[in-house]
Amino acid sequence: MIKINEVFKMENIYAVMILYNAGNEINETSVKRVLDAANAKVDKIRIKALINSLEGVDIEKAIKSAVVIEQPKVEQKIEEKKEIVIETPVEDKREDGAKGLDRLFNF
């Protein structure tokens, strides 16, 4: 079994989906323009292969029959962190003038 993203880059498939949903013609030029607009790497060979593989495909039917694989839900445990502050008395040996400045500037 060949995985789609090994043969066709997902950004190419997304470009096709954008064009399809917008009702635009799906061809090499239009896919390239979408990729250029998104600053994505353009690989002309892969685009050509994708366009050729879509020949005769009913995209609406393919979308409806696509298998969707859900990602397993991961429960996140949030640990509550408690901060313990221990205040120890510090003897302030500064002069009274310096203590007043500390109070003025909230030190």
N, C-alpha and C positions, 0 to 999 in steps of 0.2 A: 504494500500500500504506500503510495506516495503522498507525503504531506504537502498540502497546498502551499504553505509558506516556504518550503524548500525549493519549489519550482518558480512560483510567482511571489514576489515580495508583497507583503500585506498593503503597503502604501499604494501599489498599483491596483489592487483589488478595491481599496477604499476610493481611489480616484474613479474607478468604473462605477462604484455604487453612488458616488456623488453625481456623476453624469446621468446615471439612470434615474435617480430621484428627481433631478432637475429637468428631466425630459429631453436631455440633449443627446445627440448622436454619439455613440461610443465607437471611437476609432483611435488609431495610434496618435494622431495629432491632438485630439481633444484630451486624451489621457496625459500626454506629455505636457500640455498646457496647465492642467490641474496640478501636476507634480511640480512644474516650474513655479507656479503661484505659491505653492506650499514650501518652496525651497528644499524639496526632496530630491534625492539622487535619481537621475533618469537613466535607466538601462534600456536602451532601444530594443535590444534582443528580447528581453523579458516581456516588454510591453507588446511587441509583435506576437510573441508566443501566447500571451494572455488573450489578445484580440482574436487570434486564430482559434484558440480553444473555446471562445464564446460564440463562434459561428454556429447558428442554429439552436442556441440555448435560449430557453424562455427564462429570463432572469427572474421574473415574478414567481414563477413556479419553483425555481431553484431556491429562492429566498424562503418560500413557504415550507419547502421540504427540508430545509437545512436543520441539522442537529445542533441544538444549543446545549453546551456543557456548562453547568453552573459551577462556579468556584466554591469550594467548601468554605463555610462560614467559620471564621476563627474568632473565638471569644477572647477578648482582651481583658485581662485582669489588671485593674488599676489599684495599685497599692497606695494606701493613704500614708503619706509621709508626715510625721509629726516632728516638729522642731522643738527641741528643748533648749531653753535659754537659761543659763545659770549666771546670775549677776553676783559678782563679788565686789565688796566695797573696796574702792581704791582711794588711798589717801592722796589728796590733792595738795601739793606743796607749793603751788604757784602763788604769786602775789595776788592780792585782792583785785587789782586792776585787770590782770589776765583772766581771772574767773568771771568778771563782768563781761568781757568780750566774748567768752565762750557762751554765756547765756544769750547775748545779743545775736550771735550767729548760729545758735542751736547746735553747738558741738556737744 
